[in-house]
């Protein structure tokens, strides 16, 4: 995409960020592109370490596959608990040689706070180096601090580093039994998420929201808001269109390869919109790295600089209008 188009994407996000009440939600995409494993690689490593039969990977990864992966993780946990914890610690608990500058840019922007379902220390490390010190790790997720004057970081599914700063695979939400406990009725995580979704606008970065239990909370909150006559807070997701899902859906809908102008085209973004999230999309030059994220964040930094210098605001909005 050209730079002007990326600037327009940044301007769309800035309208939500500029209120100072917005939460940044960091997904696994930033960490996997920095060398940490995604669901398939982590399950494969656990199976090998615990001597459990591997789970075949579907493409694209479906809800059904994620459920099977959670069950497979439980099988590994039951087969060898020590290896299960040790493997997760080795996979996620160290600060690797690679990182993403996106983390640095995100924690410096005027967000109210930062949440992630990742286990790795990239977000915590970027926060510590940029003055964002309060760190909250599942199950200790106090929703009250979302509204105070400090910026806070929340690791909603656990943090693969213990209190002595050593890698740890304990207290992570990964296997089916761990999800069942973490998302049980009136659990700290569900209470925290409900407060977050009720009261704060959110921008999602590189997040697939693939966990069915997590998405169920979105639906529950939306239903409550509807019954109360409330209006959801703005939610935007910066994302590339899911190329694999587009191809898979087209193949299923048109197996013979024949074009049908009358057939409605599949909406690969429906999964996001169904959660009450507005996609802000860009076409990546490289689907693996997606450096456009950094470019958009650089533009957001420019807009934040305009906010710090009010005399530039009028000229900025005139440039947007033209």
N, C-alpha and C positions, 0 to 999 in steps of 0.2 A: 504494500500500500504506500501511496505517496505521503509525504510528511504532513501536508495540509489535512488529509483525511484522518491521520492519526491525531492531529491536534483537535479536530472536531470530536473525536471519541473522548479525548481528555476533557474537553469542555463540558461534555455531557456528564461525565463522572464528577467534575468539579462542582456542578450545581448542587450535588448532594453532599460532597465533602465540605464545602465552604461554610456550612452551618455550624461546624465544630462538634456536632453530636453524632457523627457517623462512625460506625465500626468497620474495620477492615477484617475480612474473613479470608485467610490464606489457606489454599488447598494444596493437594499433593503435587500438582503439576510443577510448581517451582522447585520442589525438593527432588522429584524424580529426574528432572533435567539437570540437577546438580549431582547426580550419581546415587541417590538413595533409591531403594527398590519400590516398585508399586505392588499392588495386591498379588499379581501372578508370580513375580519373582520372590516375594516374601514367603508365599505359600510353598513354592518349590524348595526354597532353602530350609524351611521348617520340616518338610516331608523327608528331605535327605538327611537332616541332622537327627531326626527322631525315628528314622527307619520306617517310614509310613509310605504307602503307595501314593505316587503323585496324582494330582488332580488335573485332568486335561483342561486346557485353557480355551475358552470360546472367544471369538472375535466378531463383533465388539463384545466387551464384557457386559453381560446382562445381569439383571437383578437376581435371576435364578442362580447364575454362576457365583455371585457374591455370597448368596446364602450357602451354597455348597462349600465355598471357601471358608466361611466361618465354621461350618461343621468340620471341615478337614483340619482346621487349626485346633479345634477341640480334640480331635482324634490324636493329633501330634502332642498336645498338652497331656493327655492321659497316658500316652505311650512313654513319654520321658519328660517330666516336668522341668528338670534341671536343664536339659538341652533346649527345651522350648524357650525358657527365659534367657539362656545364654545366647541363643541364635538371634532373638529379637534385640538383645543388647548389642551384639556385634553388628547387626544390620543398621540400627538406627541411633545408637548411643554415642557415636564418635563424630567429631567435627572433621569432615573430610577435607581434601585439598581443594575441591570445587565448591563454589557457592553461586548465588545469583545476586547481582547488584540490585535486583528488584527488592530484596529484603531491606537493604539500606535505604532505598528511596521510600518504601512504604512506611517504615517506622519514623521517618523524618517528617512525613506529611501530617497535617493537622487532624488526624483521626482521634476519636474519643478513646478508642482502645483497639486491641488486636486479638482475634480468636483464631484457632487452628485445630484441625483434627489430625495434624501430623504429629509424629513422635520425635522427630530429629531436632537437634539444637540450633538450626539455622536462624529461626525467628528469635529465640531467646538470646542468641549471641549478638545478632544485629541490634536488638533492643538494649542489651547491656552496654554496647559500645556507643549508643546514641542517647543515653539518658532515660531509657524506658526500663526501669528496674523492677517494679512489682510483678512477680510471676506467680500464677495460680495454676495448679495442676490437679486434674481429676484424682479423687472426687471432691477436692476442696475448691469449689467454684462459687464463691460468694457473689450473688447477683447485685448486692447493694453497692459494691465498689464500682460498678459500671457507671454510676452517676456521680462519683466524686470528682475532685479536681485533678487527680493524677491519671496518667495513662497506665493501663494495665495490660498484661499479656495473659491469655488463658489457653492452656493446653487441654482441650475438652476431652480427648481420648487418652490422656496420659502423656508422660514425658520420659523418654528412654535414658534419662540421667537422674541419678539419685541425689540426695541432699549433700553427699560428700563429693559431688561432681564426677562420679564414676558412671560408666555405662550400666544400665539396668533394664532388664526386660520384664520386670514385675510391675503390676498395677497398670498395665496397658489394656486398652479395650480393643481386642482383635478377634478373639475366638467367640463362637456363638454364646457360650455361657457368660462370657464377659460382657457382651452386648446386652444379654437378657438382664443381667444385674444392673448395668449402667443406665439402661432405659426402662427400668421397672417403675411402677407407679410412685409418684412423689419422690423420685430419686434426685439427688443434688444436680445431676446433669440435666434432667428434664425441667426442673425448676429454673435453672440458669438459662436454658435455651428458650423457655417460654417468655421469661423476662426480656431476653435479648430481642426476640422476634416481635414482642408486643410494643416495645418502647423505643427502639433504635433503628434508624436507617442503616443499611448494610451494603457494602460493595464487596463482591466475591472476586478473588483473584485466583486463576488457575485451579478452580475447584470443580470436581465432577459431581459432588454430593451423591456418591454411589451407594452409601449405606442405607438400606431400606428403613432401618429403625430411625435414623436421623431424618429422613424425608417425611416419615409419619408424623413427627412433631410439627413440621411445617404445616401439614394438612390439619392437624388438630387445632393449632393456633388460628389458622385461617377460618375454620368452622366456628370457633368461639367469637372471633371478631365479627363474622357475618351475623351471628345470632344477636350480638350486642349492638349491631349497627355501626361498628367502628370501621375505620379505614386503615388498611395496612400501611406501615411506614415504607418509604421508597426502598426498593432492593434492586440493585443492578449487578450483573455478572459480566466482567470483562472476559471474553472467550473467543476462541476460533471456532467456526462451525465444525462439528464432529464429522470429519471426512469419512471415516469408516462407517459410521452409522448411516450417512447419506447413501453410500454405495450399497450397504447391506439392505437397506429399506427399498431402494430402487430395484434391486435384484429380486426381492421377495414379491414386490408388487407387479413386476413385469418380467416374469421368468423367461419368456420367449425373446426378450430383447426388442420387442416391437414398440414403437412410440405410439402413445395414445393421448392425443391432445385433450380429450374430454376427461381423462383420469386426473383427479386432483393430485398435485404433487405432495409427497410426504413432507412434513414439517419436522426437521431434525432438531429444532429448538423447542418443540412442544414440551419435552421433559423438563426444561427449565421454566417455561412459562406456567406450567401446571403448578409450580411451587410458588407462584406469585412473584417471580423474578423476571426483570426485563433484561434480555441479552443485549450487550453492547459488543458487537462482533467486529473482527478484523480478519483479513486474509493473510496468514503467515507465509513468509518465504520459506521457512523451515518449520515443519510441524513438530519436530522434536524439541527444538530450543525456543522458538517463538520469541525472538528478541524484540518483537514489536511491543511486548509488555514493558520493557525498559524504556523504549522510546515514548510510549504514552505516559509513563510515570515521570519522565523528564519534562514533558509538557505540563504535567500536573504541578511539578516543582516550579515551573515558570509562572503558573497561575497563582500558586501560593505566594510567590514573590510579589506579584501584583497586589495581593491582599495586604501584604506588609507595607506597601507603598500606595496609599489610597489615591494619589493623583493619577496613577496609571489605570485605574479601574474604568473610567469613561472611555478611554481610547481602546481598551481591551474589548468592551462590549460593542463599540462601533465596528471593530474588526470582525467580531463574530457575526454581526448583522450583515456586513458586506460580503 
